[in-house]
């Protein structure tokens, strides 16, 4: 058994990636809404600036930065199929 992890930076591609993984043989996929340290630090630094406080509140959205997908698959053949299928959706990894 092997574990696959993938961080999808473009949430609009989520359904296409899920379909690609399913078509490649993955049966159970866990999806986590996530963000990276760069986005957290960027958000914190603008909120710390007093003159930007009003702007950061105004511009804040509830949109998540990433989706992190993970799954357990049976063998390397499935991993290779998933990587190829994912690249068809998102481009080179």
PDB file of N, CA, C and O in Angstrom:
ATOM      1  N   UNK A   1       0.840  -1.179   0.000  1.00  0.00           N
ATOM      2  CA  UNK A   1       0.000   0.000   0.000  1.00  0.00           C
ATOM      3  C   UNK A   1       0.887   1.244   0.000  1.00  0.00           C
ATOM      4  O   UNK A   1       1.946   1.275   0.626  1.00  0.00           O
ATOM      5  N   UNK A   2       0.432   2.251  -0.707  1.00  0.00           N
ATOM      6  CA  UNK A   2       1.151   3.523  -0.811  1.00  0.00           C
ATOM      7  C   UNK A   2       0.186   4.663  -0.535  1.00  0.00           C
ATOM      8  O   UNK A   2      -1.021   4.547  -0.745  1.00  0.00           O
ATOM      9  N   UNK A   3       0.743   5.757  -0.063  1.00  0.00           N
ATOM     10  CA  UNK A   3      -0.094   6.927   0.200  1.00  0.00           C
ATOM     11  C   UNK A   3       0.258   8.033  -0.786  1.00  0.00           C
ATOM     12  O   UNK A   3       1.430   8.347  -0.992  1.00  0.00           O
ATOM     13  N   UNK A   4      -0.767   8.616  -1.391  1.00  0.00           N
ATOM     14  CA  UNK A   4      -0.621   9.748  -2.316  1.00  0.00           C
ATOM     15  C   UNK A   4      -1.029  11.031  -1.617  1.00  0.00           C
ATOM     16  O   UNK A   4      -2.011  11.057  -0.875  1.00  0.00           O
ATOM     17  N   UNK A   5      -0.269  12.100  -1.857  1.00  0.00           N
ATOM     18  CA  UNK A   5      -0.617  13.437  -1.360  1.00  0.00           C
ATOM     19  C   UNK A   5      -0.512  14.393  -2.524  1.00  0.00           C
ATOM     20  O   UNK A   5       0.398  14.285  -3.346  1.00  0.00           O
ATOM     21  N   UNK A   6      -1.447  15.337  -2.599  1.00  0.00           N
ATOM     22  CA  UNK A   6      -1.403  16.347  -3.655  1.00  0.00           C
ATOM     23  C   UNK A   6      -2.020  17.633  -3.128  1.00  0.00           C
ATOM     24  O   UNK A   6      -3.124  17.628  -2.583  1.00  0.00           O
ATOM     25  N   UNK A   7      -1.298  18.733  -3.296  1.00  0.00           N
ATOM     26  CA  UNK A   7      -1.813  20.045  -2.907  1.00  0.00           C
ATOM     27  C   UNK A   7      -2.265  20.752  -4.175  1.00  0.00           C
ATOM     28  O   UNK A   7      -1.453  21.057  -5.047  1.00  0.00           O
ATOM     29  N   UNK A   8      -3.553  21.008  -4.273  1.00  0.00           N
ATOM     30  CA  UNK A   8      -4.150  21.661  -5.437  1.00  0.00           C
ATOM     31  C   UNK A   8      -4.279  23.146  -5.147  1.00  0.00           C
ATOM     32  O   UNK A   8      -5.047  23.555  -4.276  1.00  0.00           O
ATOM     33  N   UNK A   9      -3.523  23.947  -5.878  1.00  0.00           N
ATOM     34  CA  UNK A   9      -3.510  25.390  -5.632  1.00  0.00           C
ATOM     35  C   UNK A   9      -4.654  26.117  -6.333  1.00  0.00           C
ATOM     36  O   UNK A   9      -4.937  27.274  -6.021  1.00  0.00           O
ATOM     37  N   UNK A  10      -5.307  25.452  -7.272  1.00  0.00           N
ATOM     38  CA  UNK A  10      -6.407  26.071  -8.011  1.00  0.00           C
ATOM     39  C   UNK A  10      -7.711  25.339  -7.663  1.00  0.00           C
ATOM     40  O   UNK A  10      -8.037  24.329  -8.286  1.00  0.00           O
ATOM     41  N   UNK A  11      -8.450  25.842  -6.679  1.00  0.00           N
ATOM     42  CA  UNK A  11      -9.662  25.148  -6.229  1.00  0.00           C
ATOM     43  C   UNK A  11     -10.700  24.912  -7.330  1.00  0.00           C
ATOM     44  O   UNK A  11     -11.527  24.008  -7.208  1.00  0.00           O
ATOM     45  N   UNK A  12     -10.670  25.698  -8.385  1.00  0.00           N
ATOM     46  CA  UNK A  12     -11.655  25.508  -9.457  1.00  0.00           C
ATOM     47  C   UNK A  12     -11.430  24.201 -10.218  1.00  0.00           C
ATOM     48  O   UNK A  12     -12.312  23.761 -10.955  1.00  0.00           O
ATOM     49  N   UNK A  13     -10.272  23.582 -10.050  1.00  0.00           N
ATOM     50  CA  UNK A  13      -9.980  22.316 -10.726  1.00  0.00           C
ATOM     51  C   UNK A  13     -10.289  21.088  -9.866  1.00  0.00           C
ATOM     52  O   UNK A  13     -10.039  19.959 -10.288  1.00  0.00           O
ATOM     53  N   UNK A  14     -10.824  21.301  -8.681  1.00  0.00           N
ATOM     54  CA  UNK A  14     -11.025  20.190  -7.746  1.00  0.00           C
ATOM     55  C   UNK A  14     -11.863  19.064  -8.340  1.00  0.00           C
ATOM     56  O   UNK A  14     -11.448  17.906  -8.280  1.00  0.00           O
ATOM     57  N   UNK A  15     -13.009  19.358  -8.902  1.00  0.00           N
ATOM     58  CA  UNK A  15     -13.868  18.294  -9.439  1.00  0.00           C
ATOM     59  C   UNK A  15     -13.190  17.530 -10.564  1.00  0.00           C
ATOM     60  O   UNK A  15     -13.350  16.315 -10.671  1.00  0.00           O
ATOM     61  N   UNK A  16     -12.431  18.231 -11.406  1.00  0.00           N
ATOM     62  CA  UNK A  16     -11.715  17.556 -12.496  1.00  0.00           C
ATOM     63  C   UNK A  16     -10.621  16.638 -11.951  1.00  0.00           C
ATOM     64  O   UNK A  16     -10.435  15.528 -12.451  1.00  0.00           O
ATOM     65  N   UNK A  17      -9.903  17.096 -10.934  1.00  0.00           N
ATOM     66  CA  UNK A  17      -8.856  16.260 -10.334  1.00  0.00           C
ATOM     67  C   UNK A  17      -9.476  15.044  -9.650  1.00  0.00           C
ATOM     68  O   UNK A  17      -8.959  13.933  -9.771  1.00  0.00           O
ATOM     69  N   UNK A  18     -10.572  15.246  -8.940  1.00  0.00           N
ATOM     70  CA  UNK A  18     -11.244  14.112  -8.291  1.00  0.00           C
ATOM     71  C   UNK A  18     -11.707  13.083  -9.317  1.00  0.00           C
ATOM     72  O   UNK A  18     -11.567  11.880  -9.099  1.00  0.00           O
ATOM     73  N   UNK A  19     -12.252  13.548 -10.422  1.00  0.00           N
ATOM     74  CA  UNK A  19     -12.679  12.630 -11.485  1.00  0.00           C
ATOM     75  C   UNK A  19     -11.482  11.885 -12.069  1.00  0.00           C
ATOM     76  O   UNK A  19     -11.564  10.688 -12.344  1.00  0.00           O
ATOM     77  N   UNK A  20     -10.374  12.593 -12.258  1.00  0.00           N
ATOM     78  CA  UNK A  20      -9.163  11.970 -12.802  1.00  0.00           C
ATOM     79  C   UNK A  20      -8.638  10.890 -11.858  1.00  0.00           C
ATOM     80  O   UNK A  20      -8.264   9.803 -12.299  1.00  0.00           O
ATOM     81  N   UNK A  21      -8.611  11.190 -10.564  1.00  0.00           N
ATOM     82  CA  UNK A  21      -8.138  10.201  -9.594  1.00  0.00           C
ATOM     83  C   UNK A  21      -9.066   8.987  -9.563  1.00  0.00           C
ATOM     84  O   UNK A  21      -8.599   7.849  -9.518  1.00  0.00           O
ATOM     85  N   UNK A  22     -10.359   9.223  -9.588  1.00  0.00           N
ATOM     86  CA  UNK A  22     -11.317   8.120  -9.569  1.00  0.00           C
ATOM     87  C   UNK A  22     -11.161   7.256 -10.815  1.00  0.00           C
ATOM     88  O   UNK A  22     -11.149   6.028 -10.729  1.00  0.00           O
ATOM     89  N   UNK A  23     -11.042   7.903 -11.975  1.00  0.00           N
ATOM     90  CA  UNK A  23     -10.859   7.167 -13.229  1.00  0.00           C
ATOM     91  C   UNK A  23      -9.549   6.377 -13.241  1.00  0.00           C
ATOM     92  O   UNK A  23      -9.446   5.346 -13.907  1.00  0.00           O
ATOM     93  N   UNK A  24      -8.543   6.867 -12.498  1.00  0.00           N
ATOM     94  CA  UNK A  24      -7.243   6.194 -12.437  1.00  0.00           C
ATOM     95  C   UNK A  24      -7.224   5.050 -11.421  1.00  0.00           C
ATOM     96  O   UNK A  24      -6.215   4.359 -11.284  1.00  0.00           O
ATOM     97  N   UNK A  25      -8.333   4.850 -10.712  1.00  0.00           N
ATOM     98  CA  UNK A  25      -8.427   3.707  -9.815  1.00  0.00           C
ATOM     99  C   UNK A  25      -8.436   4.012  -8.335  1.00  0.00           C
ATOM    100  O   UNK A  25      -8.407   3.088  -7.521  1.00  0.00           O
ATOM    101  N   UNK A  26      -8.475   5.281  -7.957  1.00  0.00           N
ATOM    102  CA  UNK A  26      -8.519   5.634  -6.536  1.00  0.00           C
ATOM    103  C   UNK A  26      -9.972   5.594  -6.074  1.00  0.00           C
ATOM    104  O   UNK A  26     -10.842   6.198  -6.703  1.00  0.00           O
ATOM    105  N   UNK A  27     -10.236   4.893  -4.988  1.00  0.00           N
ATOM    106  CA  UNK A  27     -11.607   4.747  -4.521  1.00  0.00           C
ATOM    107  C   UNK A  27     -11.945   5.652  -3.348  1.00  0.00           C
ATOM    108  O   UNK A  27     -13.090   6.089  -3.229  1.00  0.00           O
ATOM    109  N   UNK A  28     -11.005   5.941  -2.493  1.00  0.00           N
ATOM    110  CA  UNK A  28     -11.266   6.794  -1.339  1.00  0.00           C
ATOM    111  C   UNK A  28     -10.301   7.969  -1.328  1.00  0.00           C
ATOM    112  O   UNK A  28      -9.086   7.779  -1.257  1.00  0.00           O
ATOM    113  N   UNK A  29     -10.829   9.165  -1.397  1.00  0.00           N
ATOM    114  CA  UNK A  29     -10.002  10.371  -1.431  1.00  0.00           C
ATOM    115  C   UNK A  29     -10.447  11.275  -0.285  1.00  0.00           C
ATOM    116  O   UNK A  29     -11.629  11.592  -0.150  1.00  0.00           O
ATOM    117  N   UNK A  30      -9.492  11.680   0.527  1.00  0.00           N
ATOM    118  CA  UNK A  30      -9.775  12.637   1.595  1.00  0.00           C
ATOM    119  C   UNK A  30      -9.341  14.013   1.123  1.00  0.00           C
ATOM    120  O   UNK A  30      -8.254  14.175   0.567  1.00  0.00           O
ATOM    121  N   UNK A  31     -10.194  15.004   1.345  1.00  0.00           N
ATOM    122  CA  UNK A  31      -9.933  16.374   0.892  1.00  0.00           C
ATOM    123  C   UNK A  31      -9.895  17.285   2.111  1.00  0.00           C
ATOM    124  O   UNK A  31     -10.834  17.319   2.907  1.00  0.00           O
ATOM    125  N   UNK A  32      -8.807  18.015   2.247  1.00  0.00           N
ATOM    126  CA  UNK A  32      -8.660  18.984   3.330  1.00  0.00           C
ATOM    127  C   UNK A  32      -8.531  20.377   2.740  1.00  0.00           C
ATOM    128  O   UNK A  32      -7.777  20.580   1.788  1.00  0.00           O
ATOM    129  N   UNK A  33      -9.253  21.330   3.288  1.00  0.00           N
ATOM    130  CA  UNK A  33      -9.033  22.721   2.911  1.00  0.00           C
ATOM    131  C   UNK A  33      -7.790  23.163   3.661  1.00  0.00           C
ATOM    132  O   UNK A  33      -7.681  22.951   4.868  1.00  0.00           O
ATOM    133  N   UNK A  34      -6.849  23.777   2.949  1.00  0.00           N
ATOM    134  CA  UNK A  34      -5.573  24.106   3.569  1.00  0.00           C
ATOM    135  C   UNK A  34      -5.023  25.416   3.029  1.00  0.00           C
ATOM    136  O   UNK A  34      -5.511  25.964   2.040  1.00  0.00           O
ATOM    137  N   UNK A  35      -4.003  25.893   3.703  1.00  0.00           N
ATOM    138  CA  UNK A  35      -3.281  27.068   3.242  1.00  0.00           C
ATOM    139  C   UNK A  35      -1.821  26.877   3.603  1.00  0.00           C
ATOM    140  O   UNK A  35      -1.483  26.024   4.424  1.00  0.00           O
ATOM    141  N   UNK A  36      -0.962  27.669   2.993  1.00  0.00           N
ATOM    142  CA  UNK A  36       0.462  27.548   3.238  1.00  0.00           C
ATOM    143  C   UNK A  36       0.992  28.654   4.126  1.00  0.00           C
ATOM    144  O   UNK A  36       0.318  29.652   4.380  1.00  0.00           O
ATOM    145  N   UNK A  37       2.203  28.457   4.587  1.00  0.00           N
ATOM    146  CA  UNK A  37       2.822  29.415   5.496  1.00  0.00           C
ATOM    147  C   UNK A  37       2.984  30.783   4.836  1.00  0.00           C
ATOM    148  O   UNK A  37       2.868  31.806   5.509  1.00  0.00           O
ATOM    149  N   UNK A  38       3.247  30.815   3.540  1.00  0.00           N
ATOM    150  CA  UNK A  38       3.417  32.100   2.853  1.00  0.00           C
ATOM    151  C   UNK A  38       2.137  32.934   2.922  1.00  0.00           C
ATOM    152  O   UNK A  38       2.185  34.131   3.205  1.00  0.00           O
ATOM    153  N   UNK A  39       1.009  32.306   2.665  1.00  0.00           N
ATOM    154  CA  UNK A  39      -0.260  33.043   2.726  1.00  0.00           C
ATOM    155  C   UNK A  39      -0.582  33.500   4.146  1.00  0.00           C
ATOM    156  O   UNK A  39      -1.092  34.602   4.344  1.00  0.00           O
ATOM    157  N   UNK A  40      -0.291  32.670   5.118  1.00  0.00           N
ATOM    158  CA  UNK A  40      -0.553  33.050   6.507  1.00  0.00           C
ATOM    159  C   UNK A  40       0.316  34.228   6.897  1.00  0.00           C
ATOM    160  O   UNK A  40      -0.163  35.185   7.505  1.00  0.00           O
ATOM    161  N   UNK A  41       1.591  34.163   6.549  1.00  0.00           N
ATOM    162  CA  UNK A  41       2.496  35.262   6.896  1.00  0.00           C
ATOM    163  C   UNK A  41       2.132  36.535   6.150  1.00  0.00           C
ATOM    164  O   UNK A  41       2.222  37.623   6.718  1.00  0.00           O
ATOM    165  N   UNK A  42       1.726  36.427   4.901  1.00  0.00           N
ATOM    166  CA  UNK A  42       1.320  37.612   4.135  1.00  0.00           C
ATOM    167  C   UNK A  42       0.104  38.260   4.766  1.00  0.00           C
ATOM    168  O   UNK A  42       0.047  39.481   4.909  1.00  0.00           O
ATOM    169  N   UNK A  43      -0.856  37.456   5.139  1.00  0.00           N
ATOM    170  CA  UNK A  43      -2.076  37.962   5.755  1.00  0.00           C
ATOM    171  C   UNK A  43      -1.758  38.618   7.098  1.00  0.00           C
ATOM    172  O   UNK A  43      -2.292  39.684   7.405  1.00  0.00           O
ATOM    173  N   UNK A  44      -0.906  37.999   7.892  1.00  0.00           N
ATOM    174  CA  UNK A  44      -0.557  38.528   9.205  1.00  0.00           C
ATOM    175  C   UNK A  44       0.193  39.842   9.082  1.00  0.00           C
ATOM    176  O   UNK A  44      -0.066  40.770   9.849  1.00  0.00           O
ATOM    177  N   UNK A  45       1.118  39.943   8.134  1.00  0.00           N
ATOM    178  CA  UNK A  45       1.912  41.169   8.024  1.00  0.00           C
ATOM    179  C   UNK A  45       1.049  42.358   7.606  1.00  0.00           C
ATOM    180  O   UNK A  45       1.294  43.473   8.067  1.00  0.00           O
ATOM    181  N   UNK A  46       0.055  42.157   6.753  1.00  0.00           N
ATOM    182  CA  UNK A  46      -0.807  43.280   6.369  1.00  0.00           C
ATOM    183  C   UNK A  46      -1.775  43.639   7.481  1.00  0.00           C
ATOM    184  O   UNK A  46      -2.159  44.801   7.614  1.00  0.00           O
ATOM    185  N   UNK A  47      -2.177  42.659   8.282  1.00  0.00           N
ATOM    186  CA  UNK A  47      -3.079  42.959   9.393  1.00  0.00           C
ATOM    187  C   UNK A  47      -2.354  43.696  10.514  1.00  0.00           C
ATOM    188  O   UNK A  47      -2.979  44.429  11.281  1.00  0.00           O
ATOM    189  N   UNK A  48      -1.032  43.505  10.611  1.00  0.00           N
ATOM    190  CA  UNK A  48      -0.260  44.165  11.666  1.00  0.00           C
ATOM    191  C   UNK A  48      -0.017  45.638  11.376  1.00  0.00           C
ATOM    192  O   UNK A  48       0.263  46.409  12.294  1.00  0.00           O
ATOM    193  N   UNK A  49      -0.118  46.037  10.121  1.00  0.00           N
ATOM    194  CA  UNK A  49       0.121  47.438   9.772  1.00  0.00           C
ATOM    195  C   UNK A  49      -1.143  48.238  10.080  1.00  0.00           C
ATOM    196  O   UNK A  49      -2.190  47.964   9.495  1.00  0.00           O
ATOM    197  N   UNK A  50      -1.075  49.223  10.987  1.00  0.00           N
ATOM    198  CA  UNK A  50      -2.279  49.947  11.418  1.00  0.00           C
ATOM    199  C   UNK A  50      -3.039  50.609  10.270  1.00  0.00           C
ATOM    200  O   UNK A  50      -4.270  50.599  10.262  1.00  0.00           O
ATOM    201  N   UNK A  51      -2.334  51.175   9.317  1.00  0.00           N
ATOM    202  CA  UNK A  51      -3.022  51.855   8.219  1.00  0.00           C
ATOM    203  C   UNK A  51      -3.688  50.888   7.259  1.00  0.00           C
ATOM    204  O   UNK A  51      -4.553  51.287   6.479  1.00  0.00           O
ATOM    205  N   UNK A  52      -3.300  49.628   7.305  1.00  0.00           N
ATOM    206  CA  UNK A  52      -3.882  48.630   6.414  1.00  0.00           C
ATOM    207  C   UNK A  52      -5.010  47.846   7.084  1.00  0.00           C
ATOM    208  O   UNK A  52      -5.682  47.049   6.430  1.00  0.00           O
ATOM    209  N   UNK A  53      -5.219  48.064   8.360  1.00  0.00           N
ATOM    210  CA  UNK A  53      -6.183  47.257   9.092  1.00  0.00           C
ATOM    211  C   UNK A  53      -7.561  47.264   8.439  1.00  0.00           C
ATOM    212  O   UNK A  53      -8.171  46.210   8.256  1.00  0.00           O
ATOM    213  N   UNK A  54      -8.044  48.435   8.094  1.00  0.00           N
ATOM    214  CA  UNK A  54      -9.353  48.519   7.456  1.00  0.00           C
ATOM    215  C   UNK A  54      -9.377  47.841   6.104  1.00  0.00           C
ATOM    216  O   UNK A  54     -10.363  47.192   5.755  1.00  0.00           O
ATOM    217  N   UNK A  55      -8.298  47.981   5.328  1.00  0.00           N
ATOM    218  CA  UNK A  55      -8.239  47.363   4.009  1.00  0.00           C
ATOM    219  C   UNK A  55      -8.182  45.839   4.108  1.00  0.00           C
ATOM    220  O   UNK A  55      -8.834  45.138   3.335  1.00  0.00           O
ATOM    221  N   UNK A  56      -7.404  45.335   5.056  1.00  0.00           N
ATOM    222  CA  UNK A  56      -7.304  43.877   5.159  1.00  0.00           C
ATOM    223  C   UNK A  56      -8.644  43.262   5.546  1.00  0.00           C
ATOM    224  O   UNK A  56      -8.995  42.183   5.069  1.00  0.00           O
ATOM    225  N   UNK A  57      -9.384  43.936   6.399  1.00  0.00           N
ATOM    226  CA  UNK A  57     -10.720  43.427   6.747  1.00  0.00           C
ATOM    227  C   UNK A  57     -11.658  43.497   5.551  1.00  0.00           C
ATOM    228  O   UNK A  57     -12.473  42.599   5.336  1.00  0.00           O
ATOM    229  N   UNK A  58     -11.539  44.554   4.787  1.00  0.00           N
ATOM    230  CA  UNK A  58     -12.387  44.733   3.618  1.00  0.00           C
ATOM    231  C   UNK A  58     -12.087  43.677   2.551  1.00  0.00           C
ATOM    232  O   UNK A  58     -13.000  43.158   1.910  1.00  0.00           O
ATOM    233  N   UNK A  59     -10.815  43.366   2.369  1.00  0.00           N
ATOM    234  CA  UNK A  59     -10.406  42.450   1.312  1.00  0.00           C
ATOM    235  C   UNK A  59     -10.421  40.984   1.732  1.00  0.00           C
ATOM    236  O   UNK A  59     -10.285  40.101   0.885  1.00  0.00           O
ATOM    237  N   UNK A  60     -10.582  40.716   3.004  1.00  0.00           N
ATOM    238  CA  UNK A  60     -10.541  39.341   3.489  1.00  0.00           C
ATOM    239  C   UNK A  60     -11.695  38.550   2.881  1.00  0.00           C
ATOM    240  O   UNK A  60     -12.824  39.033   2.789  1.00  0.00           O
ATOM    241  N   UNK A  61     -11.385  37.330   2.472  1.00  0.00           N
ATOM    242  CA  UNK A  61     -12.425  36.430   1.957  1.00  0.00           C
ATOM    243  C   UNK A  61     -12.384  35.140   2.759  1.00  0.00           C
ATOM    244  O   UNK A  61     -11.438  34.891   3.506  1.00  0.00           O
ATOM    245  N   UNK A  62     -13.389  34.346   2.602  1.00  0.00           N
ATOM    246  CA  UNK A  62     -13.409  33.045   3.258  1.00  0.00           C
ATOM    247  C   UNK A  62     -12.854  31.958   2.348  1.00  0.00           C
ATOM    248  O   UNK A  62     -12.901  30.775   2.685  1.00  0.00           O
ATOM    249  N   UNK A  63     -12.332  32.358   1.201  1.00  0.00           N
ATOM    250  CA  UNK A  63     -11.805  31.389   0.254  1.00  0.00           C
ATOM    251  C   UNK A  63     -10.536  30.748   0.803  1.00  0.00           C
ATOM    252  O   UNK A  63      -9.649  31.434   1.311  1.00  0.00           O
ATOM    253  N   UNK A  64     -10.462  29.443   0.694  1.00  0.00           N
ATOM    254  CA  UNK A  64      -9.305  28.687   1.143  1.00  0.00           C
ATOM    255  C   UNK A  64      -8.256  28.711   0.051  1.00  0.00           C
ATOM    256  O   UNK A  64      -8.581  28.720  -1.136  1.00  0.00           O
ATOM    257  N   UNK A  65      -7.013  28.722   0.451  1.00  0.00           N
ATOM    258  CA  UNK A  65      -5.930  28.784  -0.516  1.00  0.00           C
ATOM    259  C   UNK A  65      -5.735  27.526  -1.328  1.00  0.00           C
ATOM    260  O   UNK A  65      -5.485  27.599  -2.531  1.00  0.00           O
ATOM    261  N   UNK A  66      -5.845  26.376  -0.696  1.00  0.00           N
ATOM    262  CA  UNK A  66      -5.546  25.110  -1.367  1.00  0.00           C
ATOM    263  C   UNK A  66      -6.564  24.047  -0.959  1.00  0.00           C
ATOM    264  O   UNK A  66      -7.346  24.204  -0.021  1.00  0.00           O
ATOM    265  N   UNK A  67      -6.507  22.969  -1.712  1.00  0.00           N
ATOM    266  CA  UNK A  67      -7.141  21.722  -1.287  1.00  0.00           C
ATOM    267  C   UNK A  67      -6.025  20.691  -1.245  1.00  0.00           C
ATOM    268  O   UNK A  67      -5.304  20.512  -2.226  1.00  0.00           O
ATOM    269  N   UNK A  68      -5.881  20.021  -0.128  1.00  0.00           N
ATOM    270  CA  UNK A  68      -4.906  18.942  -0.015  1.00  0.00           C
ATOM    271  C   UNK A  68      -5.671  17.631  -0.104  1.00  0.00           C
ATOM    272  O   UNK A  68      -6.581  17.368   0.682  1.00  0.00           O
ATOM    273  N   UNK A  69      -5.284  16.814  -1.075  1.00  0.00           N
ATOM    274  CA  UNK A  69      -5.931  15.526  -1.299  1.00  0.00           C
ATOM    275  C   UNK A  69      -4.974  14.429  -0.869  1.00  0.00           C
ATOM    276  O   UNK A  69      -3.770  14.522  -1.107  1.00  0.00           O
ATOM    277  N   UNK A  70      -5.504  13.394  -0.238  1.00  0.00           N
ATOM    278  CA  UNK A  70      -4.676  12.221   0.000  1.00  0.00           C
ATOM    279  C   UNK A  70      -5.510  10.962  -0.081  1.00  0.00           C
ATOM    280  O   UNK A  70      -6.719  10.961   0.154  1.00  0.00           O
ATOM    281  N   UNK A  71      -4.811   9.881  -0.424  1.00  0.00           N
ATOM    282  CA  UNK A  71      -5.467   8.592  -0.615  1.00  0.00           C
ATOM    283  C   UNK A  71      -4.447   7.481  -0.437  1.00  0.00           C
ATOM    284  O   UNK A  71      -3.246   7.688  -0.611  1.00  0.00           O
ATOM    285  N   UNK A  72      -4.932   6.317  -0.092  1.00  0.00           N
ATOM    286  CA  UNK A  72      -4.099   5.123  -0.021  1.00  0.00           C
ATOM    287  C   UNK A  72      -4.437   4.279  -1.244  1.00  0.00           C
ATOM    288  O   UNK A  72      -5.605   4.020  -1.534  1.00  0.00           O
ATOM    289  N   UNK A  73      -3.389   3.852  -1.960  1.00  0.00           N
ATOM    290  CA  UNK A  73      -3.579   3.042  -3.173  1.00  0.00           C
ATOM    291  C   UNK A  73      -2.790   1.742  -3.037  1.00  0.00           C
ATOM    292  O   UNK A  73      -1.904   1.620  -2.191  1.00  0.00           O
ATOM    293  N   UNK A  74      -3.124   0.799  -3.870  1.00  0.00           N
ATOM    294  CA  UNK A  74      -2.573  -0.544  -3.698  1.00  0.00           C
ATOM    295  C   UNK A  74      -1.144  -0.719  -4.199  1.00  0.00           C
ATOM    296  O   UNK A  74      -0.384  -1.498  -3.625  1.00  0.00           O
ATOM    297  N   UNK A  75      -0.759   0.004  -5.278  1.00  0.00           N
ATOM    298  CA  UNK A  75       0.581  -0.238  -5.825  1.00  0.00           C
ATOM    299  C   UNK A  75       1.073   0.949  -6.657  1.00  0.00           C
ATOM    300  O   UNK A  75       0.353   1.921  -6.885  1.00  0.00           O
ATOM    301  N   UNK A  76       2.316   0.832  -7.096  1.00  0.00           N
ATOM    302  CA  UNK A  76       2.965   1.906  -7.847  1.00  0.00           C
ATOM    303  C   UNK A  76       2.292   2.140  -9.200  1.00  0.00           C
ATOM    304  O   UNK A  76       2.337   3.254  -9.722  1.00  0.00           O
ATOM    305  N   UNK A  77       1.687   1.138  -9.761  1.00  0.00           N
ATOM    306  CA  UNK A  77       0.984   1.294 -11.037  1.00  0.00           C
ATOM    307  C   UNK A  77      -0.154   2.310 -10.905  1.00  0.00           C
ATOM    308  O   UNK A  77      -0.355   3.140 -11.791  1.00  0.00           O
ATOM    309  N   UNK A  78      -0.885   2.242  -9.814  1.00  0.00           N
ATOM    310  CA  UNK A  78      -1.966   3.205  -9.573  1.00  0.00           C
ATOM    311  C   UNK A  78      -1.378   4.598  -9.357  1.00  0.00           C
ATOM    312  O   UNK A  78      -1.917   5.585  -9.857  1.00  0.00           O
ATOM    313  N   UNK A  79      -0.273   4.681  -8.612  1.00  0.00           N
ATOM    314  CA  UNK A  79       0.386   5.977  -8.399  1.00  0.00           C
ATOM    315  C   UNK A  79       0.738   6.614  -9.737  1.00  0.00           C
ATOM    316  O   UNK A  79       0.443   7.787  -9.966  1.00  0.00           O
ATOM    317  N   UNK A  80       1.361   5.852 -10.611  1.00  0.00           N
ATOM    318  CA  UNK A  80       1.757   6.376 -11.921  1.00  0.00           C
ATOM    319  C   UNK A  80       0.544   6.804 -12.739  1.00  0.00           C
ATOM    320  O   UNK A  80       0.594   7.824 -13.427  1.00  0.00           O
ATOM    321  N   UNK A  81      -0.535   6.045 -12.673  1.00  0.00           N
ATOM    322  CA  UNK A  81      -1.764   6.416 -13.385  1.00  0.00           C
ATOM    323  C   UNK A  81      -2.350   7.711 -12.838  1.00  0.00           C
ATOM    324  O   UNK A  81      -2.814   8.560 -13.599  1.00  0.00           O
ATOM    325  N   UNK A  82      -2.326   7.861 -11.509  1.00  0.00           N
ATOM    326  CA  UNK A  82      -2.864   9.068 -10.877  1.00  0.00           C
ATOM    327  C   UNK A  82      -2.023  10.284 -11.247  1.00  0.00           C
ATOM    328  O   UNK A  82      -2.570  11.345 -11.550  1.00  0.00           O
ATOM    329  N   UNK A  83      -0.711  10.142 -11.226  1.00  0.00           N
ATOM    330  CA  UNK A  83       0.162  11.265 -11.594  1.00  0.00           C
ATOM    331  C   UNK A  83      -0.113  11.687 -13.033  1.00  0.00           C
ATOM    332  O   UNK A  83      -0.258  12.877 -13.310  1.00  0.00           O
ATOM    333  N   UNK A  84      -0.184  10.734 -13.944  1.00  0.00           N
ATOM    334  CA  UNK A  84      -0.459  11.060 -15.350  1.00  0.00           C
ATOM    335  C   UNK A  84      -1.829  11.717 -15.508  1.00  0.00           C
ATOM    336  O   UNK A  84      -1.967  12.695 -16.242  1.00  0.00           O
ATOM    337  N   UNK A  85      -2.830  11.188 -14.830  1.00  0.00           N
ATOM    338  CA  UNK A  85      -4.181  11.755 -14.924  1.00  0.00           C
ATOM    339  C   UNK A  85      -4.232  13.157 -14.332  1.00  0.00           C
ATOM    340  O   UNK A  85      -4.905  14.035 -14.872  1.00  0.00           O
ATOM    341  N   UNK A  86      -3.528  13.370 -13.230  1.00  0.00           N
ATOM    342  CA  UNK A  86      -3.496  14.690 -12.596  1.00  0.00           C
ATOM    343  C   UNK A  86      -2.812  15.703 -13.500  1.00  0.00           C
ATOM    344  O   UNK A  86      -3.272  16.839 -13.624  1.00  0.00           O
ATOM    345  N   UNK A  87      -1.713  15.297 -14.135  1.00  0.00           N
ATOM    346  CA  UNK A  87      -1.003  16.207 -15.042  1.00  0.00           C
ATOM    347  C   UNK A  87      -1.862  16.608 -16.238  1.00  0.00           C
ATOM    348  O   UNK A  87      -1.707  17.711 -16.762  1.00  0.00           O
ATOM    349  N   UNK A  88      -2.757  15.737 -16.674  1.00  0.00           N
ATOM    350  CA  UNK A  88      -3.661  16.105 -17.769  1.00  0.00           C
ATOM    351  C   UNK A  88      -4.593  17.238 -17.358  1.00  0.00           C
ATOM    352  O   UNK A  88      -5.024  18.028 -18.198  1.00  0.00           O
ATOM    353  N   UNK A  89      -4.900  17.315 -16.073  1.00  0.00           N
ATOM    354  CA  UNK A  89      -5.804  18.354 -15.569  1.00  0.00           C
ATOM    355  C   UNK A  89      -5.052  19.634 -15.226  1.00  0.00           C
ATOM    356  O   UNK A  89      -5.472  20.725 -15.613  1.00  0.00           O
ATOM    357  N   UNK A  90      -3.940  19.507 -14.499  1.00  0.00           N
ATOM    358  CA  UNK A  90      -3.274  20.699 -13.951  1.00  0.00           C
ATOM    359  C   UNK A  90      -1.994  21.089 -14.673  1.00  0.00           C
ATOM    360  O   UNK A  90      -1.461  22.173 -14.435  1.00  0.00           O
ATOM    361  N   UNK A  91      -1.490  20.230 -15.550  1.00  0.00           N
ATOM    362  CA  UNK A  91      -0.200  20.487 -16.189  1.00  0.00           C
ATOM    363  C   UNK A  91       0.896  19.728 -15.463  1.00  0.00           C
ATOM    364  O   UNK A  91       0.625  18.942 -14.555  1.00  0.00           O
ATOM    365  N   UNK A  92       2.137  19.970 -15.868  1.00  0.00           N
ATOM    366  CA  UNK A  92       3.275  19.252 -15.290  1.00  0.00           C
ATOM    367  C   UNK A  92       3.364  19.444 -13.785  1.00  0.00           C
ATOM    368  O   UNK A  92       3.138  20.536 -13.263  1.00  0.00           O
ATOM    369  N   UNK A  93       3.696  18.363 -13.107  1.00  0.00           N
ATOM    370  CA  UNK A  93       3.871  18.424 -11.648  1.00  0.00           C
ATOM    371  C   UNK A  93       5.335  18.592 -11.316  1.00  0.00           C
ATOM    372  O   UNK A  93       5.698  18.665 -10.142  1.00  0.00           O
TER     373      UNK A  93
END
